[in-house]
Amino acid sequence: MEEPVKLLPGASPPLRFAALTASVALLAGLPALAPPFAASTRGIRASSGQKPADAAREEKADSDKPWKIDELHGPSKTVSFTTDEGTWISLDVSPDGRQVVFSLLGDLYILPISGGEAKRITSGPAYDIQPRFSPDGKWIAFASDRGGTENLWICDPEGKNARQISKEKETDVNSPAWSPDGDYLVGRRHFTDVSSIGTRELWMWHIKGGQGIQITKKDDQPEAADPSFSPDGRFIYFSARDGRYRYDSNVYSGIWQIKRFDRKTGQVVPLTGEFGGAAAPTPSPDGQSLAYVRRIRAKTVLEVMELNTGKIRTLAEGLERDEQQGFASHGVFPGFAWTPDSRSILATADGKIWRWDASTGSRAGVPFNASVEQRVTDALRFPHQLGGDTVRARIIRWPVESPDGKRLVFSAVGHLYVMDLPSGTPTRLTRLEDLEYCPAFSPDGKLLAFVTWNDRNGGDVWVMSGEPSGSKEPTPPRKLTQYPGQYANPSFSADGKKVVYLKGSGATFRDEDLGRELWHEIHWVSIEGGPSHYVIGTKNRGENRRMTRPAFSRDGERIFFVEDEPAEKQHEPPKTLLVSVKLDGTDRKAHLRFAKAEEAAVSPDGRWVAFNELHNAYVTALPQVGTQTVEVSLEKSGLPLGQLTDEGGEWVGWADGGRTLTWIFGPVYHRLGSRSRSRSPERSRRARRHTRARGS
C-alpha cells in the first residue's frame, strides 16, 4: 500500500498527517458505458478480465522484441505518385559535378545535374534527409531515424551498404558534413535540459567508430547549426543564435549569425553581424567565398561573402523560406551546394531546384521528375459517444470542502458543481450561463465566493449562500466587483467580512488572450460590496504557470501569496517565493523560497504550508524567523518536509479548519486528516480509508 507521507532525504521526523485518509473519485458520466474502476489515493485504475500476471508477461515479451522502423506495425496502404516539385529540398552536388543528390518526403534521390528522371536510392518508413557526398564521391552521408532515433548514417550512391556513424539513443543528431579528408562527419546533436525545446551542440564522429567528440558547448554557442568544413579542413563554419530559443524573437534584429571554429586553436570568431541574420554557411570549393542565407523583409535571400576581403553581395532572392523564427530543429535552411568549379550554386526555391551563376546571379532550372512511393499506416481511431445528459469528468479543479466536511464544491467542464461527501452525485451549483471557477467557502460555511468569465464581457467576483438549499430554488448570487475583468482565486478573511482576490490587467479588452496579462493585482473587498481596495501588484507568471492564490493571515492583518523570483543564472527557471504584505501592500516579507513550487497554501492557523512541486504535493512548516527567507528543498531541508504523493497531486489545500490536507489527482479528490498526530507512519497507512463517488 502507498505510504501517505514520505520523508525526503535530510528531512526531519515525519509529519503526522495520516490518521484518516479518503479519496473521492468524481466520475460523473454514464456508468453503463464506462469501464469498471477502482478508486484509491493513487487515483483511478482501470480493471479488465485479464490476470495481472498474464498481462505483465505479455507486456514484457513485447518489450523484449527489438523495434524496427521498417516493419509493419499495423494496417497500411501504399500511396504512389510522381512529382516535379518538393518542399524544403536539401541537396548536394557530387565531387565530379555530374550528379545531384536530394531528399524528398524522407527518401533520397540521385539526379543528373542537368535534370531529368530522379532515381530513388533509399525507401521505406525511415525518414532520410540532408544528404552529403563524401569528398571522393563514394559515400553519401545523411540523417535518418532508421535505427529508432535520428542519427548520422552513410551509404553508397546506390543507397546500399548503409552504416550508422553516430549511435545516440536518447538525443537526435542531424546536419552531417564531411571533413575534406573523408575521415570525420560533423553533426548537430540535440539536448533537452531546462526546457523541453532543448538546445543543440556540434559534435564530430570518426567514420570508423567512437562516441564522438564535442566541438561547441550549448551555453557558449546556443543552437549551433548548419556546420560545414573549409576546403583545407582547418575551420568549421556554423550558424548560432544569440541565445536559446525564445518565442518572441525578432528575426530582423539578427538573432542568427555565422561563426567559425578553428580546429587547431579552438578559437571561435564571428563572421557576420547583419540585420536579418545569417545562416547555413557553405564555403566554395576554392576556399575564396562563403555563401549563406539571410532574411530581408519577407524574403530569404542568398548572399556571398568574399573571405579575403569580407565584401558581401546579394546573389539571389526568393529562396525557400528559412527557419530563423522557428525551432530550426533540422537547421535554418535546407542544404545547398557549390559546383566543383566554384562557378555555380544549386539551391531550392519555389519548390524547384535551381542553379545560380555565382558571378551574375542568373539562374536556370534543374528540372526533375521523381516517383514517390510511401507506405501509410492507418491511423488509430476509437469510437466516442457524444451528447447525452451527463459527462464523465476527467479532471476537476479548485476543490473546496465545506467547513462541516459534508459537501465538496469544485469546477469541472466550465461550471461549479456540488456533491455530498463521500459519495454523492455532483449537481450544478448555479444557473449562470457564464463559465464559473475558483469557489471558496467562508469560514462558517454560510457563504461561497467564486468568479465567472465570458469572452464578450469579461468576468466578476460573486458571492452566494454556501448552505444547501435542499428542494428550494437556490438564492441567486450577487456581484462583489463593480467592473468586469479577469478575476481569480477569491478567499475569505477569518472573520468572514472580507474577500481577497486576484485581478488581471484587462488584456482581453485590448484584443489579447488571458495568458497575456501584463500584470495581476491583489485586491480586497467587503463582503457587503462597495469599492475594492488595491493591495499590491504582482507579475504575471506566464501562460504555463498557476496564478497565485492570495489568502488572509489568521488575524486578517496580512495577505499571503506566491510570486516568482528571477533566477540568478541565465536559462535557469525562476524560484518561487511565499510572501506576505499588509492590507495596504506595505511591509513585504518573503517567508519561504521553493525551487520549483507551482502553488502554496498556508494553513488557517498559519503554522503549515502545503505546496505543489514537480506535480506532487508536499507539506512543510512555516516558521517565524524575522526577516529571514527559509529555503525549502526536496533534497535537503531545514524544516520538516512531508511528501503526500508520488504519482501526482494538484490544487493543494486545507479543510476541517486546517486539520486536513486536500489535493486533486485527475478527477479524484484526496483528504489526509490529522486526528492522531502521534501515530507512526505504519499505523497511519493501516488507518487509510478509500471511498468513491457514484457516477451520475
BASE-141651 format. One record per residue (C-alpha): residue in one letter; residue number from 0; x, y, z. Coordinates in steps of 0.2 Angstrom, whole numbers. Each point is the difference from the previous one (the first is absolute). Layout:
BEGIN
A, NUM, X, Y, Z
...
This chain:
BEGIN
M, 0, 0, 0, 0
E, 1, 6, 18, -4
E, 2, 8, 9, 14
P, 3, -10, 16, 3
V, 4, 14, 11, 6
K, 5, 17, -4, -6
L, 6, 15, 9, 8
L, 7, 13, 7, -12
P, 8, 19, -2, 3
G, 9, 6, 12, 13
A, 10, -17, 4, 7
S, 11, -6, 0, 18
P, 12, -11, -13, 8
P, 13, -16, -4, -9
L, 14, -15, 11, 1
R, 15, -15, -9, 7
F, 16, -12, 4, -13
A, 17, -6, -18, -3
A, 18, -13, -5, 13
L, 19, -15, 1, -12
T, 20, 1, 0, -19
A, 21, -14, -1, -13
S, 22, -1, 2, -19
V, 23, -15, 6, -9
A, 24, 0, -5, -18
L, 25, -11, 12, -10
L, 26, -6, -11, -14
A, 27, -15, 10, -7
G, 28, -6, -10, -16
L, 29, -9, -15, -6
P, 30, 4, -15, 10
A, 31, -6, -12, -12
L, 32, 13, 6, -13
A, 33, 15, 2, 11
P, 34, 12, -13, 4
P, 35, 1, -6, 18
F, 36, 11, 10, 11
A, 37, 9, -2, 17
A, 38, 2, 16, 10
S, 39, 15, 3, 11
T, 40, 11, 14, 6
R, 41, 11, -4, -15
G, 42, -15, 5, -11
I, 43, -11, -10, -12
R, 44, 6, -17, -6
A, 45, -9, -9, -15
S, 46, -3, -18, 3
S, 47, -2, -14, -13
G, 48, -3, -19, -1
Q, 49, 18, -4, -3
K, 50, 10, -6, 15
P, 51, 14, 12, 5
A, 52, 13, -13, -2
D, 53, -5, -5, -17
A, 54, -1, 18, -6
A, 55, 18, 4, 8
R, 56, 7, -15, -9
E, 57, -7, 5, -17
E, 58, 6, 18, 3
K, 59, 17, -6, 4
A, 60, 1, -11, -15
D, 61, -5, 14, -12
S, 62, 13, 12, 8
D, 63, 13, -13, -2
K, 64, -2, 0, -19
P, 65, 11, 12, -9
W, 66, -10, 14, -9
K, 67, 3, 2, -18
I, 68, -6, 15, -9
D, 69, 0, -9, -17
E, 70, -13, -13, 6
L, 71, -18, 1, -1
H, 72, -8, 6, 16
G, 73, -18, -1, -5
P, 74, -12, 1, -16
S, 75, 7, 11, -13
K, 76, -2, 5, -18
T, 77, 12, 6, -14
V, 78, -1, 17, -7
S, 79, 9, 3, -17
F, 80, 2, 15, -11
T, 81, 12, 10, -10
T, 82, 6, 18, 3
D, 83, 11, 13, -7
E, 84, 0, 11, 16
G, 85, 3, -2, 19
T, 86, 1, 10, 16
W, 87, 16, 4, 9
I, 88, 11, -11, -12
S, 89, 17, -2, 7
L, 90, 13, -4, -13
D, 91, 19, -2, -4
V, 92, 10, -2, -16
S, 93, 12, -14, -3
P, 94, 19, 3, 0
D, 95, 1, -3, -19
G, 96, -14, 13, -3
R, 97, -11, -13, -9
Q, 98, -14, -4, 12
V, 99, -11, 8, 13
V, 100, -6, -10, 15
F, 101, -16, 7, 9
S, 102, -13, -5, 13
L, 103, -18, 0, -3
L, 104, -14, -6, 12
G, 105, 13, -10, 10
D, 106, 9, -9, -14
L, 107, 16, 4, -9
Y, 108, 1, 2, -19
I, 109, 14, 1, -13
L, 110, -2, 12, -15
P, 111, 11, 5, -15
I, 112, 6, 18, 3
S, 113, -8, 5, -16
G, 114, -17, -7, 7
G, 115, -11, -14, -6
E, 116, -7, -16, 9
A, 117, 5, -1, 18
K, 118, 5, -17, 6
R, 119, -6, -5, 18
I, 120, 14, -8, 10
T, 121, -7, -2, 17
S, 122, -18, -4, 4
G, 123, -11, -7, 14
P, 124, -8, 8, 16
A, 125, 17, 7, 6
Y, 126, 2, 19, -3
D, 127, 16, 3, -9
I, 128, 5, 18, -3
Q, 129, 15, 12, -2
P, 130, 11, -10, -12
R, 131, 18, 5, -2
F, 132, 13, -8, -12
S, 133, 17, -5, 7
P, 134, 15, 9, -7
D, 135, 4, -16, -11
G, 136, -18, -2, -5
K, 137, -1, -18, 6
W, 138, -12, 3, 14
I, 139, -15, 11, 5
A, 140, -2, 6, 17
F, 141, -18, 3, 6
A, 142, -11, 1, 16
S, 143, -12, -14, 3
D, 144, -11, -7, 13
R, 145, 1, -17, -7
G, 146, 9, -6, 16
G, 147, -15, 6, 11
T, 148, 8, 17, 4
E, 149, 6, 13, -12
N, 150, 19, -3, -3
L, 151, 13, 3, -14
W, 152, 2, -14, -12
I, 153, 10, -3, -16
C, 154, -4, -11, -16
D, 155, 7, -1, -17
P, 156, -8, 9, -15
E, 157, -11, -14, -4
G, 158, -8, 1, 18
K, 159, 8, -17, 5
N, 160, 13, -5, 14
A, 161, -8, 12, 12
R, 162, 10, 2, 16
Q, 163, -4, 10, 16
I, 164, 13, 13, 5
S, 165, -7, 8, 16
K, 166, -9, -11, 12
E, 167, -10, 11, 11
K, 168, -15, -8, 9
E, 169, -8, 14, 9
T, 170, 5, 16, -10
D, 171, -2, 4, -19
V, 172, 15, 3, -11
N, 173, -2, 8, -18
S, 174, 8, 12, -12
P, 175, 15, -10, -5
A, 176, 15, 7, -9
W, 177, 16, -9, -5
S, 178, 18, 5, 4
P, 179, 11, 3, -16
D, 180, 10, -16, 4
G, 181, -16, -10, 1
D, 182, 4, -6, 18
Y, 183, -13, 9, 10
L, 184, -18, 6, 0
V, 185, -5, 15, 10
G, 186, -18, 1, 5
R, 187, -13, 8, 11
R, 188, -4, -8, 16
H, 189, -16, 4, 10
F, 190, -2, 1, 19
T, 191, -14, 3, 11
D, 192, 4, 7, 17
V, 193, -9, 15, 8
S, 194, -13, 1, -14
S, 195, -9, -13, -10
I, 196, 5, 10, -16
G, 197, 18, -3, 5
T, 198, 15, 6, -9
R, 199, 14, -7, -12
E, 200, 19, -2, -1
L, 201, 12, -5, -14
W, 202, 8, -17, 2
M, 203, 12, -9, -11
W, 204, 1, -19, -4
H, 205, 13, -10, -8
I, 206, -7, -11, -13
K, 207, 9, -15, 7
G, 208, -9, 1, 17
G, 209, 0, 8, 17
Q, 210, -12, 10, 10
G, 211, 4, 17, -7
I, 212, 10, 15, 5
Q, 213, -8, 16, 5
I, 214, 3, 16, -10
T, 215, -11, 14, 7
K, 216, -8, 1, 17
K, 217, -19, 4, 2
D, 218, 2, 15, 11
D, 219, 14, 8, -9
Q, 220, -7, -2, -18
P, 221, -19, -2, 2
E, 222, -9, -10, -13
A, 223, 16, -4, -11
A, 224, -6, -5, -17
D, 225, 4, -2, -19
P, 226, 18, -6, 2
S, 227, 12, -1, -15
F, 228, 19, -2, -1
S, 229, 12, 12, -9
P, 230, 8, -8, -15
D, 231, 17, -1, 9
G, 232, -9, -8, 15
R, 233, 7, 12, 13
F, 234, -17, 9, 3
I, 235, -18, -5, 4
Y, 236, -12, 13, -5
F, 237, -17, 0, 9
S, 238, -16, 10, 4
A, 239, -4, 5, 18
R, 240, -14, 9, 9
D, 241, 3, 15, 12
G, 242, -8, -11, 13
R, 243, -11, -15, 3
Y, 244, -16, -1, -9
R, 245, -13, 14, 5
Y, 246, -18, 1, -7
D, 247, 1, 19, -2
S, 248, 16, 2, -9
N, 249, 2, 12, -14
V, 250, 8, -7, -15
Y, 251, 4, 16, -8
S, 252, 11, 5, 15
G, 253, 13, -13, -5
I, 254, -3, -14, 12
W, 255, 9, -13, -11
Q, 256, 18, 4, -5
I, 257, 14, -10, -8
K, 258, 16, -5, 10
R, 259, 16, -9, -3
F, 260, 8, -13, 10
D, 261, 19, -3, -1
R, 262, 4, -18, 1
K, 263, 18, 4, 5
T, 264, -2, 13, 13
G, 265, -18, -3, 6
Q, 266, -4, 19, -3
V, 267, -17, 5, -6
V, 268, -2, 16, -9
P, 269, -16, 9, -7
L, 270, 0, 2, -19
T, 271, -17, 10, -1
G, 272, -10, 12, 10
E, 273, -14, 5, -13
F, 274, -18, 5, 3
G, 275, -11, -14, -7
G, 276, 13, -12, 7
A, 277, 11, -12, -9
A, 278, 0, -19, -1
A, 279, 4, -16, -9
P, 280, 19, 5, -4
T, 281, 6, -10, -16
P, 282, 18, 3, -5
S, 283, 5, -1, -19
P, 284, 11, -14, -5
D, 285, 14, 12, -4
G, 286, -1, 7, 18
Q, 287, -2, 18, -7
S, 288, -19, 3, 4
L, 289, -13, -4, 13
A, 290, -18, -1, -5
Y, 291, -14, 1, 13
V, 292, -18, 5, 2
R, 293, -8, 16, 8
R, 294, -17, 7, 3
I, 295, -5, 16, -9
R, 296, -17, 6, 3
A, 297, -11, -16, -4
K, 298, 13, -8, -11
T, 299, 14, -12, 3
V, 300, 15, 6, -11
L, 301, 16, -8, -4
E, 302, 16, 10, 3
V, 303, 18, -3, -4
M, 304, 15, 6, 11
E, 305, 17, 2, -7
L, 306, 11, -8, 14
N, 307, 16, 10, -5
T, 308, -8, 17, 1
G, 309, -17, -3, 10
K, 310, -10, 8, -14
I, 311, -18, -6, -1
R, 312, -12, 0, -15
T, 313, -17, -6, -3
L, 314, -1, -14, -13
A, 315, -18, -6, 0
E, 316, -17, 4, 8
G, 317, -16, -10, 4
L, 318, 8, -16, 6
E, 319, -9, -13, 10
R, 320, -6, 7, 16
D, 321, 14, 0, 14
E, 322, -4, -6, 18
Q, 323, 8, 14, 10
Q, 324, -16, 3, 9
G, 325, -4, -18, 4
F, 326, 9, -14, 9
A, 327, 11, -4, -14
S, 328, 1, -17, 6
H, 329, 8, -6, -17
G, 330, 10, 16, -3
V, 331, -5, 17, -6
F, 332, -1, -3, -18
P, 333, 1, -16, -11
G, 334, 16, -6, -6
F, 335, 7, 9, -16
A, 336, 16, -2, -9
W, 337, 14, 7, -12
T, 338, 5, -8, -16
P, 339, 18, -7, 1
D, 340, 6, 14, -11
S, 341, -7, 13, 13
R, 342, -9, 9, -15
S, 343, -18, -5, 5
I, 344, -11, -3, 15
L, 345, -15, -12, 0
A, 346, -14, 3, 13
T, 347, -19, -2, 1
A, 348, -13, 14, -3
D, 349, -18, -1, -4
G, 350, 0, -19, 2
K, 351, 13, -2, -14
I, 352, 19, -3, -1
W, 353, 9, 15, -8
R, 354, 18, 4, -5
W, 355, 6, 17, 2
D, 356, 15, 7, -8
A, 357, 12, 6, 14
S, 358, 5, 15, -10
T, 359, -15, 7, -8
G, 360, -14, -7, 11
S, 361, -9, -7, -16
R, 362, -9, -16, 3
A, 363, -6, -15, -9
G, 364, -11, -14, 5
V, 365, 6, -18, 4
P, 366, -17, -9, -4
F, 367, -3, -17, 8
N, 368, -14, -13, -1
A, 369, 0, -11, 16
S, 370, -11, -15, 3
V, 371, -6, 0, 18
E, 372, -6, -16, 9
Q, 373, -4, 1, 18
R, 374, -8, -13, 11
V, 375, -13, 9, 12
T, 376, -6, -9, 15
D, 377, -18, 2, 4
A, 378, -3, 12, 15
L, 379, -7, -7, 16
R, 380, -18, 5, 2
F, 381, -11, -3, 15
P, 382, -19, 2, 1
H, 383, -6, 14, 12
Q, 384, -17, 2, 5
L, 385, -5, 19, -1
G, 386, -15, 8, 8
G, 387, -11, -6, 14
D, 388, -5, 8, 16
T, 389, 15, -4, 10
V, 390, 19, 0, -3
R, 391, 14, -9, 9
A, 392, 12, 13, 8
R, 393, 18, -4, -4
I, 394, 7, 14, 10
I, 395, -7, 12, 14
R, 396, 8, 16, 6
W, 397, -2, 12, 15
P, 398, -7, -13, 12
V, 399, -6, 7, 16
E, 400, -8, -9, 15
S, 401, -14, 8, 10
P, 402, 5, 4, 18
D, 403, -11, -14, 7
G, 404, 8, -13, -12
K, 405, -16, -5, -7
R, 406, 1, 7, -18
L, 407, 13, 3, -13
V, 408, -1, 14, -13
F, 409, 11, -1, -15
S, 410, 2, 7, -18
A, 411, -2, -12, -15
V, 412, -4, 2, -18
G, 413, -2, 19, 3
H, 414, -12, 0, 14
L, 415, -1, -2, 19
Y, 416, -7, -16, 7
V, 417, -5, -6, 17
M, 418, -1, -17, 7
D, 419, -3, -8, 17
L, 420, 16, -9, 8
P, 421, 5, -13, -2
S, 422, -10, -7, -14
G, 423, -13, 12, -6
T, 424, -6, 4, -17
P, 425, 8, 16, -7
T, 426, -13, 14, -5
R, 427, 1, 17, -7
L, 428, 2, 13, 14
T, 429, -7, 15, -10
R, 430, -11, 4, -15
L, 431, 13, 13, -8
E, 432, 4, -2, -18
D, 433, 18, 7, 2
L, 434, 15, -11, 4
E, 435, 2, -2, 18
Y, 436, 17, -3, 10
C, 437, 9, 2, 16
P, 438, -13, -4, 14
A, 439, 4, 4, 18
F, 440, -10, -3, 16
S, 441, -1, 13, 14
P, 442, 7, -7, 16
D, 443, -18, -3, 7
G, 444, -6, -8, -16
K, 445, -14, 13, -2
L, 446, 7, 8, -16
L, 447, 9, -6, -15
A, 448, 10, 12, -12
F, 449, 5, -4, -18
V, 450, 4, 8, -16
T, 451, -8, 0, -17
W, 452, 6, 3, -18
N, 453, -6, 2, -18
D, 454, 10, 6, -15
R, 455, -12, 14, -4
N, 456, -2, 10, 17
G, 457, 14, -7, 11
G, 458, -4, -7, 17
D, 459, -4, 5, 18
V, 460, 2, -6, 18
W, 461, -16, -6, 7
V, 462, -6, -6, 17
M, 463, -15, -11, 4
S, 464, -7, -11, 14
G, 465, 12, -14, 5
E, 466, -14, -10, 8
P, 467, -10, -14, -8
S, 468, -16, 6, -7
G, 469, -8, -17, 0
S, 470, -16, 0, -11
K, 471, -1, 19, -1
E, 472, 6, 10, -14
P, 473, 18, 6, 4
T, 474, 2, 18, 5
P, 475, 7, 10, -15
P, 476, 18, 5, 2
R, 477, 5, 19, 1
K, 478, 15, 9, -7
L, 479, 14, 6, 11
T, 480, 9, 9, -13
Q, 481, -5, 16, -9
Y, 482, 9, -2, -16
P, 483, 2, -15, -12
G, 484, 17, -7, -2
Q, 485, 10, -16, 2
Y, 486, -1, -5, 19
A, 487, 6, -16, 8
N, 488, 2, -8, 17
P, 489, -11, 9, 13
S, 490, 3, -5, 18
F, 491, -9, 6, 16
S, 492, 8, 8, 15
A, 493, -1, -10, 17
D, 494, -15, 10, 6
G, 495, -9, -2, -17
K, 496, -1, 19, -3
K, 497, 12, 2, -14
V, 498, 4, -8, -16
V, 499, 17, 1, -8
Y, 500, 2, -4, -19
L, 501, 12, 1, -15
K, 502, -4, 12, -14
G, 503, 7, 1, -17
S, 504, 6, 15, -11
G, 505, -14, -1, -12
A, 506, 9, -9, -14
T, 507, -15, -7, -9
F, 508, -7, 18, -1
R, 509, 16, 4, -10
D, 510, -3, -15, -12
E, 511, 13, -11, 9
D, 512, -4, -17, 8
L, 513, -1, -3, 18
G, 514, 18, -7, 1
R, 515, 7, 17, -6
E, 516, -5, 10, 15
L, 517, 13, 13, 4
W, 518, -1, -2, 18
H, 519, -12, -6, 14
E, 520, -6, 10, 15
I, 521, -6, -5, 17
H, 522, -15, 8, 6
W, 523, -12, -2, 15
V, 524, -18, 5, 2
S, 525, -13, 0, 14
I, 526, -12, -14, -1
E, 527, -14, 13, 0
G, 528, 7, 6, -17
G, 529, 6, 18, -4
P, 530, 16, 6, -7
S, 531, 15, -12, -1
H, 532, 16, 4, 9
Y, 533, 17, -2, -9
V, 534, 13, -10, 9
I, 535, 15, -3, -11
G, 536, 4, -5, -18
T, 537, 9, -16, -5
K, 538, 8, -6, -16
N, 539, -10, -11, -11
R, 540, 8, -17, 2
G, 541, -3, -5, -18
E, 542, -12, -11, -10
N, 543, 7, -16, 7
R, 544, 0, 5, 18
R, 545, -13, 0, 13
M, 546, -7, 17, 5
T, 547, 4, 4, 18
R, 548, -14, -4, 13
P, 549, 0, 15, 13
A, 550, -6, -4, 18
F, 551, -2, 9, 16
S, 552, 11, -3, 15
R, 553, -9, -7, 15
D, 554, -2, 17, 8
G, 555, -5, 8, -16
E, 556, 14, 13, 0
R, 557, 10, -8, -14
I, 558, -2, -8, -17
F, 559, 10, -15, -5
F, 560, 4, -3, -19
V, 561, 14, -8, -11
E, 562, 10, 9, -13
D, 563, 15, -5, -11
E, 564, 18, 5, 5
P, 565, 11, 3, -16
A, 566, 14, -13, -1
E, 567, 17, 5, 3
K, 568, 7, -9, -15
Q, 569, -6, 1, -18
H, 570, -11, -15, -6
E, 571, -4, -5, 18
P, 572, -19, 0, 5
P, 573, -5, 13, 12
K, 574, -3, -5, 18
T, 575, -16, 2, 10
L, 576, -2, 11, 15
L, 577, -14, -1, 13
V, 578, -2, 18, 5
S, 579, -12, 11, 10
V, 580, -4, 18, 1
K, 581, -12, 11, 11
L, 582, -17, 4, -7
D, 583, 7, 16, -7
G, 584, 14, -9, -9
T, 585, 14, 6, 11
D, 586, 12, -10, 11
R, 587, 4, -14, -12
K, 588, 8, -15, 7
A, 589, 6, -15, -9
H, 590, -3, -15, 11
L, 591, 5, -16, -10
R, 592, 10, -3, -16
F, 593, -4, -15, -11
A, 594, 10, -7, -14
K, 595, -15, -4, -12
A, 596, -16, 2, 10
E, 597, -15, 3, -11
E, 598, -12, 5, 14
A, 599, 0, 2, 19
A, 600, -14, 0, 13
V, 601, 2, 6, 18
S, 602, -10, -9, 13
P, 603, -13, 10, 9
D, 604, 10, 0, 16
G, 605, 15, 6, -9
R, 606, 12, -14, 5
W, 607, 1, -11, -16
V, 608, 1, 2, -18
A, 609, -6, -12, -13
F, 610, 8, 2, -17
N, 611, 2, -8, -17
E, 612, 16, -3, -8
L, 613, 4, -10, -16
H, 614, -18, -6, 0
N, 615, 0, -8, 18
A, 616, -7, 7, 16
Y, 617, 11, 3, 16
V, 618, -3, 9, 16
T, 619, 13, 9, 11
A, 620, 0, 12, 15
L, 621, -1, 19, -1
P, 622, 12, 6, 14
Q, 623, 1, 18, 7
V, 624, 18, 5, -3
G, 625, 0, 19, -2
T, 626, 4, 6, -17
Q, 627, 10, -16, -5
T, 628, -6, -9, -15
V, 629, 0, -19, 3
E, 630, 6, -12, -14
V, 631, -12, -15, -3
S, 632, 9, -13, -10
L, 633, -6, -18, -5
E, 634, 18, -6, 2
K, 635, 4, 8, 17
S, 636, -10, 11, 11
G, 637, 2, 8, 16
L, 638, -19, -2, 3
P, 639, -11, -16, 2
L, 640, -5, -5, -17
G, 641, -13, -12, -4
Q, 642, -4, -7, -18
L, 643, -18, -4, -2
T, 644, 0, -7, -17
D, 645, 12, -9, -12
E, 646, -11, -1, -15
G, 647, -7, 17, -1
G, 648, -9, 12, 11
E, 649, -8, 17, -6
W, 650, -10, 14, 8
V, 651, 6, -2, 18
G, 652, -10, 7, 14
W, 653, -7, -1, 17
A, 654, -16, -6, 8
D, 655, -8, -4, 17
G, 656, 7, 17, 7
G, 657, 18, -5, -6
R, 658, 0, -18, 8
T, 659, -2, -8, -17
L, 660, 11, 2, -16
T, 661, -9, -2, -17
W, 662, 6, -1, -18
I, 663, -6, -6, -17
F, 664, 7, -13, -12
G, 665, -10, 0, -16
P, 666, -19, -2, 5
V, 667, 5, -7, 18
Y, 668, -2, 11, 15
H, 669, 12, -6, 14
R, 670, -1, 4, 19
L, 671, 14, -3, 13
G, 672, -6, 3, 18
S, 673, 10, 3, 16
R, 674, -11, -6, 14
S, 675, 14, -10, 8
R, 676, 17, 8, -4
S, 677, 9, -11, 12
R, 678, -3, -15, -11
S, 679, 15, -8, -9
P, 680, 0, 0, -19
E, 681, -3, -19, 0
R, 682, -16, 2, 11
S, 683, -5, 14, -11
R, 684, 1, -10, -16
R, 685, -11, -13, 8
A, 686, -13, 13, 5
R, 687, -3, 6, -18
R, 688, -17, -1, -7
H, 689, -5, 2, -18
T, 690, -18, 5, -6
R, 691, -6, 3, -17
A, 692, -14, 11, -7
R, 693, -14, -8, -10
G, 694, -1, 5, -19
S, 695, -14, 11, -5
